[in-house]
Amino acid sequence: MTGAVLQIEDLRVRIPVPGGRWVEAVDGVTLAVGSGEIVGLVGESGCGKSTLGGAVMGLLPGGSEVSGRVLLDEEDLRGLTDEQYRRIQPVFQDPLGSLDPRWTVGRSVRESLDAFGVGSALDRDRRVRELLDLVGLSPDHADRHPAALSGGQRQRVGIAAALASEPELIVADEPVSALDVSVQAQILNLVAKLQRELGVAVLFVSHDLGVVEHVSHEVSVMYLGGIVETAARAELFADPVHPYTRALLAAIPVPEPDARLVHVPLSGDIPSPINPPTGCRFHPRCPLRVDSCSRERPVLQPVTAAHHVACPVALGARPQSDPAPAQN
C-alpha cells in the first residue's frame, strides 16, 4: 500500500512451548495500515491476531522466532531506537491490568512524556489535562487511582496514555472485550472520533466482527495464523466469500426476534497451531472442502480490486457474471 504507516510483509512468528515444540502463531501474513485508517484484524481466540499485534509492538515471549518484515513509515522496526518506537502505542484488553495500581491516573498518562523529557513539568501537567478532556474525563481524574474508576473510565485512561506521545500508529488489542456492552459502544465511538480528529492509524484487533464493523475502514479475517479474506468494510460485510468469514458473520447476534438467520455449518474445533493441518488450515471444518484442500495451501486471490480471498473453491463458485478483475 502506498503511503502505509504500517507494512507487514510475510510475517512469521514461532513461539516455543514446553516439550521442545513450537506454535506457528503467525504464518506468512502480509498486511498494511494506511495513514488515517482503522484496519480491523478479526478471528477466533487462538488464531494469532494478538501475537501479530505483539510482533508489531515488540512484545513477544522470550525465545520467539520472527521472520519477514514489519515497517513503520518504511523503516524496519528492528532498527528503531526506543525514542523512535514511541511512534507506536498500545491499548490493551484489560484496562485495570495495564495500569499501575499504585500510580495516579495523571502519572500513568504522563509516563511517556516524563520518559522522553517532553516539555517542562508544567507543560506535561497541562498536556495531561488536555488528554483527559480529549477522552471524556475531567481534570479531577488525574488525582485518582485505577481502583476508583469504572472499567470504561480505565480504558479511557489507557487511550489517553497511548495518545500522550502523539503516535502515528495505535495497536488496540481487544480494547472493549472486557467491558459491558453499553460501555463498549462508548469506547468504540471514542476511538472512531479520535481517529477522525487526530488522523492516527489504528490496527484494531478483535474476535468480534460486529465490533470491527463499527469502527474499521478495512477488515482482515485471520484463521490459524493466516489471512483468509481481506476487503473494505462495506464490501466484506455485504459480500463475504470465504466460508469462515461467512460463518463469523452468521454468528453475529441480530436484535430482531423475527429475523431469519442464515446458518453456516462448521464441524469440529480449531486445530492446534502446534500441529496444524496440511494444505488449507481451515479444510477440516469447511463445508466446501474438496480433496485438493488438504494438499494445497491457498493464497489470497482477487475478488475485486479491494477484496481478496484465500479460497479457490468459494471463488470458483461465484456467479460468472461477477468475475474478479485482472490486476496489473
GIWO-V127036 format. One record per pair of residues at least 4 apart in sequence whose C-alpha atoms are under 7 Angstrom apart, sorted by sequence separation. I is the first residue (numbers start at 1). J is the second residue. D is the distance in whole Angstrom. If there is no record, write none. Layout:
BEGIN
((I/J/D) (I/J/D))
END
This chain:
BEGIN
((16/20/7) (17/21/5) (33/37/6) (43/47/6) (48/52/6) (49/53/6) (50/54/6) (51/55/6) (52/56/6) (53/57/6) (54/58/6) (55/59/6) (60/64/7) (71/75/5) (72/76/6) (80/84/6) (81/85/6) (82/86/7) (94/98/6) (95/99/7) (103/107/6) (104/108/6) (105/109/6) (106/110/6) (107/111/6) (110/114/6) (111/115/6) (112/116/6) (113/117/6) (114/118/7) (119/123/6) (120/124/6) (121/125/6) (122/126/6) (123/127/6) (124/128/6) (125/129/6) (126/130/6) (127/131/6) (128/132/6) (129/133/6) (130/134/6) (131/135/6) (132/136/6) (133/137/5) (137/141/7) (144/148/7) (149/153/6) (150/154/6) (151/155/6) (152/156/6) (153/157/6) (154/158/6) (155/159/6) (156/160/6) (157/161/6) (158/162/6) (159/163/6) (160/164/6) (163/167/6) (179/183/6) (180/184/6) (181/185/7) (182/186/7) (183/187/6) (184/188/6) (185/189/6) (186/190/6) (187/191/6) (188/192/6) (189/193/6) (190/194/6) (191/195/6) (192/196/6) (193/197/6) (194/198/6) (195/199/5) (208/212/6) (209/213/6) (210/214/7) (212/216/6) (222/226/5) (223/227/6) (231/235/6) (232/236/6) (233/237/6) (234/238/6) (235/239/6) (236/240/5) (242/246/6) (243/247/6) (244/248/6) (245/249/6) (246/250/6) (247/251/6) (248/252/7) (272/276/6) (277/281/5) (282/286/6) (289/293/6) (292/296/6) (303/307/5) (304/308/7) (311/315/6) (312/316/6) (313/317/6) (314/318/7) (16/21/6) (17/22/6) (54/59/5) (55/60/6) (71/76/4) (72/77/6) (80/85/6) (103/108/6) (113/118/5) (119/124/6) (132/137/5) (133/138/6) (149/154/6) (179/184/6) (195/200/5) (222/227/4) (223/228/7) (231/236/5) (240/245/6) (241/246/7) (271/276/6) (276/281/7) (302/307/6) (303/308/5) (16/22/5) (17/23/7) (33/39/6) (54/60/6) (70/76/6) (71/77/6) (92/98/7) (132/138/6) (206/212/7) (221/227/6) (222/228/6) (240/246/6) (283/289/6) (302/308/4) (303/309/7) (15/22/5) (16/23/6) (69/76/7) (70/77/6) (132/139/6) (220/227/7) (221/228/6) (301/308/5) (302/309/7) (14/22/6) (15/23/5) (41/49/7) (146/154/6) (176/184/5) (221/229/5) (300/308/6) (301/309/5) (14/23/5) (15/24/7) (99/108/7) (220/229/6) (221/230/6) (300/309/5) (301/310/6) (14/24/5) (15/25/7) (129/139/5) (220/230/4) (283/293/6) (300/310/4) (13/24/6) (14/25/6) (113/124/7) (219/230/6) (220/231/7) (283/294/6) (299/310/5) (13/25/6) (219/231/6) (250/262/6) (298/310/5) (13/26/5) (218/231/6) (219/232/6) (229/242/7) (250/263/6) (280/293/6) (298/311/6) (12/26/5) (13/27/7) (56/70/7) (110/124/7) (218/232/4) (219/233/6) (250/264/7) (279/293/6) (280/294/6) (11/26/7) (12/27/5) (217/232/6) (218/233/5) (279/294/4) (11/27/7) (12/28/5) (217/233/5) (278/294/6) (279/295/4) (280/296/6) (11/28/5) (12/29/7) (216/233/7) (247/264/5) (268/285/6) (278/295/6) (279/296/4) (280/297/5) (10/28/4) (11/29/5) (110/128/6) (246/264/7) (267/285/5) (279/297/4) (280/298/6) (10/29/5) (11/30/7) (109/128/6) (266/285/5) (9/29/7) (10/30/5) (213/233/7) (266/286/6) (304/324/5) (305/325/7) (9/30/4) (135/156/6) (266/287/7) (303/324/5) (304/325/6) (8/30/5) (9/31/7) (26/48/6) (106/128/6) (265/287/7) (302/324/6) (8/31/5) (25/48/5) (192/215/6) (7/31/6) (8/32/6) (221/245/7) (7/32/5) (135/160/6) (288/313/7) (6/32/5) (7/33/7) (25/51/7) (26/52/7) (6/33/5) (152/179/7) (188/215/7) (4/32/6) (5/33/6) (6/34/7) (132/160/6) (151/179/6) (4/33/6) (5/34/5) (131/160/5) (4/34/4) (5/35/5) (1/32/6) (3/34/6) (4/35/6) (57/88/7) (152/183/6) (169/200/6) (170/201/6) (171/202/6) (172/203/6) (173/204/6) (174/205/5) (3/35/7) (168/200/5) (169/201/5) (170/202/5) (171/203/5) (172/204/5) (173/205/5) (174/206/5) (168/201/6) (169/202/6) (170/203/6) (171/204/6) (172/205/6) (173/206/7) (105/141/7) (106/142/4) (105/142/5) (106/143/6) (104/142/6) (105/143/6) (104/143/6) (105/144/6) (104/144/5) (105/145/6) (209/249/7) (104/145/5) (105/146/7) (103/145/6) (210/252/6) (243/286/7) (101/145/6) (101/146/6) (101/147/7) (16/63/7) (99/146/7) (15/63/7) (16/64/6) (109/157/7) (15/64/5) (224/273/7) (14/64/6) (15/65/7) (96/146/7) (13/64/7) (14/65/5) (109/160/6) (110/161/7) (113/164/7) (13/65/6) (14/66/7) (105/157/7) (109/161/4) (112/164/7) (113/165/7) (13/66/5) (108/161/7) (112/165/6) (12/66/6) (13/67/7) (110/164/7) (12/67/5) (109/164/7) (11/67/6) (12/68/6) (95/151/7) (11/68/4) (224/281/7) (10/68/5) (11/69/6) (96/154/7) (9/68/6) (10/69/7) (95/154/5) (9/69/5) (95/155/5) (8/69/6) (9/70/6) (8/70/5) (7/70/6) (8/71/6) (95/158/7) (7/71/5) (6/71/6) (7/72/7) (6/72/5) (5/72/6) (6/73/6) (91/158/6) (242/309/6) (5/73/5) (91/159/6) (241/309/7) (4/73/7) (242/311/6) (91/162/7) (90/162/6) (242/314/6) (89/162/5) (241/314/6) (232/306/6) (231/306/6) (232/307/7) (231/307/4) (230/307/6) (231/308/6) (89/167/6) (230/308/5) (86/165/7) (88/167/6) (229/308/6) (230/309/7) (87/167/4) (88/168/6) (89/169/7) (90/170/6) (91/171/6) (92/172/6) (93/173/6) (229/309/4) (86/167/7) (87/168/5) (88/169/5) (89/170/5) (90/171/5) (91/172/5) (92/173/5) (93/174/5) (228/309/6) (229/310/6) (87/169/6) (88/170/6) (89/171/6) (90/172/6) (91/173/6) (92/174/7) (93/175/4) (228/310/5) (92/175/6) (93/176/7) (91/175/6) (93/177/7) (94/178/6) (93/178/7) (53/171/7) (50/173/6) (50/205/7) (49/205/7) (36/195/7) (45/207/7) (36/199/4) (38/201/6) (39/202/6) (40/203/6) (41/204/6) (42/205/6) (43/206/7) (44/207/5) (36/200/5) (37/201/5) (38/202/5) (39/203/5) (40/204/5) (41/205/5) (42/206/5) (43/207/5) (35/200/7) (36/201/5) (37/202/6) (38/203/6) (39/204/6) (40/205/6) (41/206/6) (42/207/5) (35/201/5) (38/204/7) (42/208/7) (34/201/7) (42/209/6) (33/201/7) (33/203/7) (40/212/6) (49/222/7) (47/222/6) (40/216/5) (47/223/5) (48/224/6) (39/216/5) (47/224/4) (48/225/5) (38/216/5) (39/217/6) (40/218/6) (41/219/6) (42/220/6) (43/221/6) (47/225/5) (38/217/5) (39/218/5) (40/219/5) (41/220/5) (42/221/5) (43/222/5) (37/217/6) (38/218/7) (39/219/6) (40/220/6) (41/221/6) (42/222/6) (43/223/6) (41/222/7) (29/226/6) (27/225/5) (28/226/6) (29/227/6) (26/225/4) (27/226/6) (25/225/5) (26/226/6) (24/225/7) (25/273/7) (24/273/6) (23/273/5) (24/274/6) (23/274/5) (22/274/6))
END
